[in-house]
């Protein structure tokens, strides 16, 4: 019987098996050499759990429904960030909503780089453009500061 419950399948490199888990039954899991086997194992476990819960007169968890999203959120932020975003949106000639949507879209698509053209990092003897991320800095962070 195909389950109407959620299933998340992960690869476990320690055991060399796929593991299937269910949000509605967090204590259950299914194992298998393939995703299909892990899912079948989980569905069998869910079926047995539901039968046992019903026999005991216990509450059977409802299956999760796909949530519906309105496309609207209410977001609180510091006034300074609101000002900065508003100014950048005005510079780009777009609404604040459009500007923020473009930033979120780029970030969710994996474009997590920042535009740091106007930020420079000062070392003791020179000022250089910041073209790298913090993880690429080999010097101690104490040796660098952002120049204003």
Residue frames relative to the residue before (quaternion, step in Angstrom):
aa qw qx qy qz dx dy dz
X 1.0000 0.0000 0.0000 0.0000 0.00 0.00 0.00
X 0.3764 -0.7303 0.5243 0.2240 3.60 -0.81 0.99
X 0.4031 -0.7372 0.5025 0.2039 3.54 -0.84 1.06
X 0.3319 -0.7207 0.5728 0.2057 3.56 -1.17 0.62
X 0.5159 0.6389 -0.4086 0.3984 3.54 1.30 0.22
X 0.6106 -0.5683 0.4070 0.3722 3.56 -1.26 0.45
X 0.0732 -0.7811 0.6185 0.0449 3.56 -1.20 0.51
X 0.0687 -0.7614 0.6446 0.0095 3.53 -0.98 0.95
X 0.1304 -0.8165 0.5616 0.0314 3.57 -0.67 1.09
X 0.0648 -0.7990 0.5971 -0.0293 3.53 -0.86 1.09
X 0.3926 -0.6686 0.5719 0.2679 3.56 -1.24 0.48
X 0.1669 -0.7703 0.6098 0.0831 3.57 -0.89 0.97
X 0.2621 -0.8073 0.5102 0.1387 3.57 -0.21 1.27
X 0.5790 0.5862 -0.3817 0.4188 3.62 1.15 -0.44
X 0.7822 0.3065 -0.1567 0.5193 3.56 0.90 -0.95
X 0.3908 -0.7341 0.4731 0.2906 3.58 1.20 -0.33
X 0.6022 0.5223 -0.3608 0.4842 3.56 1.14 0.69
X 0.4473 -0.6016 0.5696 0.3371 3.49 -1.38 0.22
X 0.1701 -0.7588 0.6211 0.0976 3.56 -1.12 0.74
X 0.1387 -0.7690 0.6203 0.0678 3.55 -0.90 0.97
X 0.0479 -0.7987 0.5998 -0.0079 3.56 -0.91 0.97
X 0.2671 -0.7582 0.5823 0.1216 3.51 -1.25 0.60
X 0.4711 -0.6950 0.4723 0.2682 3.59 -0.77 1.05
X 0.6906 0.4932 -0.2847 0.4457 3.58 0.93 -0.89
X 0.7514 0.2097 -0.1278 0.6125 3.59 1.23 -0.51
X 0.1101 -0.8607 0.4922 0.0692 3.62 0.44 1.17
X 0.6475 0.5262 -0.3200 0.4488 3.60 1.20 -0.42
X 0.6544 0.4994 -0.3124 0.4741 3.61 1.26 -0.14
X 0.0708 0.7682 -0.6361 0.0128 3.53 -1.24 0.52
X 0.2235 -0.7490 0.6060 0.1477 3.54 -1.27 0.38
X 0.2057 -0.7789 0.5842 0.0984 3.55 -1.04 0.81
X 0.1550 0.7874 -0.5903 0.0865 3.55 -1.19 0.54
X 0.5585 -0.5942 0.4634 0.3468 3.54 -1.25 0.43
X 0.7460 0.2285 -0.1535 0.6064 3.57 1.28 -0.42
X 0.6484 -0.4973 0.3905 0.4240 3.57 -1.26 0.29
X 0.6385 0.5466 -0.3154 0.4406 3.54 0.99 -0.89
X 0.6613 0.4986 -0.3012 0.4726 3.60 0.97 -0.87
X 0.6505 0.5110 -0.3170 0.4639 3.59 0.97 -0.85
X 0.6547 0.5087 -0.3084 0.4663 3.58 0.95 -0.85
X 0.6456 0.5113 -0.3164 0.4708 3.60 0.95 -0.87
X 0.6426 0.5226 -0.3158 0.4627 3.59 0.97 -0.86
X 0.6550 0.4982 -0.3052 0.4792 3.59 0.97 -0.84
X 0.6589 0.5096 -0.3184 0.4527 3.60 0.88 -0.90
X 0.6268 0.5212 -0.3331 0.4739 3.61 1.04 -0.74
X 0.6570 0.5099 -0.3041 0.4646 3.58 0.97 -0.89
X 0.6425 0.5123 -0.3184 0.4727 3.60 0.99 -0.83
X 0.6431 0.5305 -0.3205 0.4498 3.58 0.92 -0.92
X 0.6694 0.4815 -0.2983 0.4808 3.61 0.93 -0.88
X 0.6477 0.5216 -0.3226 0.4521 3.60 0.96 -0.83
X 0.6482 0.5094 -0.3182 0.4681 3.59 0.95 -0.87
X 0.6415 0.5214 -0.3218 0.4615 3.61 0.95 -0.86
X 0.6729 0.4936 -0.2963 0.4644 3.58 0.89 -0.93
X 0.6484 0.5146 -0.3220 0.4593 3.60 0.93 -0.83
X 0.6551 0.5079 -0.3069 0.4676 3.57 0.97 -0.85
X 0.6455 0.5231 -0.3125 0.4605 3.61 0.96 -0.89
X 0.7124 0.4389 -0.2446 0.4899 3.58 1.03 -0.80
X 0.4593 -0.6906 0.4426 0.3410 3.58 1.26 -0.13
X 0.4359 0.6963 -0.4563 0.3421 3.57 1.22 0.44
X 0.5990 -0.5653 0.4320 0.3674 3.53 -1.29 0.35
X 0.2687 -0.7359 0.6030 0.1508 3.55 -0.93 0.98
X 0.4534 -0.6965 0.4726 0.2933 3.61 -0.70 1.01
X 0.4338 -0.6782 0.5154 0.2936 3.59 -0.96 0.78
X 0.5121 -0.6144 0.4857 0.3527 3.57 -1.16 0.50
X 0.5190 -0.6361 0.4765 0.3146 3.53 -1.16 0.64
X 0.2754 -0.7265 0.6026 0.1824 3.54 -1.05 0.77
X 0.5557 -0.5659 0.4729 0.3838 3.54 -1.18 0.49
X 0.4004 -0.7267 0.4969 0.2542 3.58 -0.72 0.99
X 0.3229 -0.6999 0.5957 0.2260 3.52 -1.21 0.54
X 0.1960 -0.7865 0.5786 0.0908 3.53 -0.95 0.90
X 0.4278 -0.7265 0.4856 0.2310 3.55 -0.95 0.93
X 0.4359 -0.6760 0.4801 0.3501 3.57 1.12 -0.61
X 0.6731 0.4302 -0.2878 0.5283 3.56 1.31 0.12
X 0.0174 0.7677 -0.6405 -0.0033 3.54 -1.10 0.77
X 0.3094 -0.6937 0.6092 0.2278 3.53 -1.25 0.43
X 0.0775 -0.8286 0.5538 -0.0274 3.55 -0.63 1.14
X 0.1783 -0.7597 0.6170 0.1015 3.56 -0.89 0.97
X 0.0562 0.7915 -0.6046 0.0692 3.56 -1.02 0.83
X 0.6282 -0.5133 0.4044 0.4223 3.57 -1.22 0.29
X 0.6075 -0.5786 0.4058 0.3627 3.56 -1.11 0.71
X 0.6433 0.5372 -0.3310 0.4336 3.57 0.99 -0.81
X 0.6478 0.4955 -0.3184 0.4831 3.61 1.02 -0.74
X 0.6126 0.5443 -0.3373 0.4633 3.58 1.03 -0.81
X 0.6577 0.5064 -0.3025 0.4685 3.58 0.93 -0.94
X 0.6671 0.5145 -0.3028 0.4457 3.60 0.85 -1.00
X 0.6793 0.4825 -0.2920 0.4696 3.58 0.87 -0.94
X 0.6419 0.5261 -0.3206 0.4566 3.58 0.99 -0.82
X 0.6577 0.5051 -0.3075 0.4667 3.57 0.97 -0.86
X 0.6648 0.4903 -0.3101 0.4705 3.61 0.95 -0.82
X 0.6251 0.5257 -0.3404 0.4658 3.59 1.04 -0.72
X 0.6480 0.5116 -0.3150 0.4680 3.57 0.97 -0.86
X 0.6301 0.5352 -0.3238 0.4601 3.59 1.00 -0.82
X 0.6994 0.4513 -0.2509 0.4941 3.57 1.05 -0.82
X 0.4302 -0.7257 0.4427 0.3038 3.58 1.25 -0.27
X 0.5993 0.5243 -0.3711 0.4777 3.57 1.14 0.67
X 0.6144 -0.5345 0.4157 0.4050 3.55 -1.28 0.23
X 0.6353 -0.5158 0.4022 0.4105 3.56 -1.24 0.39
X 0.6242 0.5481 -0.3311 0.4475 3.58 0.99 -0.83
X 0.6786 0.4837 -0.2869 0.4726 3.59 0.88 -0.96
X 0.6505 0.5189 -0.3202 0.4529 3.58 0.95 -0.86
X 0.6800 0.4790 -0.2916 0.4724 3.60 0.87 -0.93
X 0.6263 0.5325 -0.3343 0.4608 3.58 1.03 -0.75
X 0.6519 0.5021 -0.3247 0.4665 3.60 0.97 -0.77
X 0.6353 0.5186 -0.3308 0.4670 3.62 1.01 -0.75
X 0.6707 0.4906 -0.2933 0.4726 3.58 0.92 -0.91
X 0.6467 0.5246 -0.3191 0.4525 3.57 0.97 -0.82
X 0.6547 0.5055 -0.3100 0.4689 3.57 0.92 -0.88
X 0.6741 0.4987 -0.2962 0.4573 3.57 0.92 -0.91
X 0.6959 0.4630 -0.2929 0.4643 3.61 0.86 -0.85
X 0.6501 0.4933 -0.3157 0.4841 3.59 1.22 -0.37
X 0.6271 -0.5749 0.3278 0.4109 3.58 1.26 0.14
X 0.5424 0.5939 -0.4151 0.4253 3.59 1.25 0.11
X 0.0777 0.8599 -0.4971 0.0862 3.55 0.42 1.22
X 0.4327 0.7000 -0.4765 0.3094 3.60 1.21 0.13
X 0.3277 -0.7310 0.5649 0.1979 3.53 -1.17 0.57
X 0.4092 -0.6675 0.5542 0.2826 3.54 -1.15 0.55
X 0.0014 -0.8383 0.5416 -0.0628 3.54 -0.27 1.29
X 0.1954 0.8304 -0.5066 0.1248 3.58 1.13 0.52
X 0.7601 0.3813 -0.2162 0.4798 3.60 0.94 -0.78
X 0.6098 0.5315 -0.3671 0.4592 3.61 1.21 -0.03
X 0.0628 -0.7814 0.6204 0.0225 3.53 -0.91 0.91
X 0.2831 -0.7351 0.5891 0.1803 3.53 -1.16 0.61
X 0.2605 -0.7753 0.5599 0.1326 3.56 -0.87 0.99
X 0.1632 -0.7137 0.6700 0.1227 3.52 -1.03 0.87
X 0.7311 -0.4256 0.2711 0.4592 3.59 -1.19 -0.01
X 0.8155 0.2808 -0.1401 0.4863 3.60 0.98 -0.73
X 0.8263 0.1197 -0.0780 0.5448 3.65 1.11 -0.17
X 0.3490 -0.6837 0.5896 0.2513 3.51 -1.35 0.22
X 0.0346 -0.8094 0.5860 -0.0182 3.58 -0.74 1.06
X 0.5493 -0.5957 0.4503 0.3749 3.61 -1.09 0.56
X 0.4058 -0.6969 0.5365 0.2486 3.55 -1.08 0.73
X 0.0906 0.8099 -0.5690 0.1098 3.57 -0.32 1.24
X 0.6905 0.4327 -0.2797 0.5078 3.58 1.18 0.36
X 0.4908 -0.6345 0.5044 0.3195 3.55 -1.32 0.32
X 0.6994 -0.4651 0.3303 0.4306 3.57 -1.26 0.28
X 0.6441 0.5393 -0.3348 0.4268 3.60 1.01 -0.73
X 0.6755 0.4873 -0.2998 0.4651 3.60 1.20 -0.38
X 0.5315 0.6184 -0.4125 0.4062 3.57 1.29 -0.08
X 0.2209 -0.8024 0.5426 0.1138 3.56 -0.60 1.14
X 0.6026 0.5436 -0.3552 0.4638 3.56 1.21 -0.39
X 0.6116 -0.5182 0.4383 0.4066 3.53 -1.27 0.28
X 0.5489 -0.6290 0.4268 0.3477 3.64 -0.91 0.81
X 0.5837 0.5925 -0.3786 0.4060 3.61 1.13 -0.52
X 0.6492 0.5314 -0.3179 0.4418 3.62 1.16 -0.47
X 0.7176 0.3936 -0.2320 0.5257 3.58 1.27 -0.18
X 0.0527 0.7636 -0.6434 -0.0128 3.53 -1.22 0.52
X 0.5106 -0.6354 0.4780 0.3272 3.54 -1.16 0.58
X 0.3273 -0.7439 0.5535 0.1819 3.54 -0.84 1.02
X 0.3121 -0.7585 0.5368 0.1976 3.56 -0.94 0.78
